[in-house]
């Protein structure tokens, strides 16, 4: 939920958000993510890479704090 809020993805539940991300990177559709699937999935999906990058960029957190 915190990652969603920081990145502006507040129009879906945390579960829906997780399912969307999971579906994008579970390439063999076995319902499990290996580290390799996760890394490859993030590298291949520009939007997901940006989302992950923003999640680790604390400048967005500071903006949220400053703006209340």
C-alpha positions in Angstrom: 0.0 0.0 0.0 2.9 2.4 0.8 4.5 1.7 -2.6 1.2 2.4 -4.3 0.7 5.6 -2.4 4.2 6.9 -3.1 3.8 6.2 -6.8 0.3 7.3 -7.3 -1.4 3.9 -7.8 -4.2 4.4 -5.4 -7.1 3.4 -7.7 -6.8 -0.3 -6.9 -6.5 -2.4 -3.8 -3.1 -3.6 -2.6 -4.2 -7.2 -3.6 -5.2 -6.0 -7.1 -2.0 -4.1 -7.5 0.0 -7.2 -6.5 -1.9 -9.5 -8.8 -1.3 -7.2 -11.8 2.5 -7.1 -11.1 2.6 -10.8 -10.5 0.7 -11.6 -13.7 3.2 -9.5 -15.7 6.3 -11.3 -14.4 5.2 -14.9 -13.8 6.2 -16.0 -17.3 5.7 -19.7 -16.8 2.3 -19.2 -15.1 3.0 -21.6 -12.3 1.8 -19.3 -9.6 5.2 -18.8 -8.1 8.0 -16.3 -8.8 11.6 -17.2 -8.9 14.3 -14.6 -8.4 15.2 -15.0 -12.1 11.6 -14.4 -13.2 11.3 -11.4 -11.0 14.6 -9.8 -12.3 13.8 -10.6 -16.0 10.2 -9.4 -15.6 11.3 -6.1 -14.1 14.1 -5.6 -16.7 11.7 -6.2 -19.6 8.8 -4.0 -18.4 9.7 -0.3 -18.5 6.7 0.7 -16.4 7.5 -1.9 -13.7 11.2 -0.9 -13.7 10.1 2.7 -13.2 7.8 1.7 -10.4 10.4 -0.3 -8.6 13.0 2.5 -9.1 10.6 5.1 -7.6 9.9 2.8 -4.7 13.6 3.0 -3.7 13.9 6.7 -4.4 13.3 8.5 -1.2 12.8 11.9 -2.9 9.2 10.8 -3.6 8.7 10.0 0.1 10.0 13.5 1.0 7.6 15.1 -1.5 4.7 13.2 0.1 5.7 14.2 3.6 6.2 17.9 2.5 2.8 18.0 0.8 1.0 16.5 3.8 
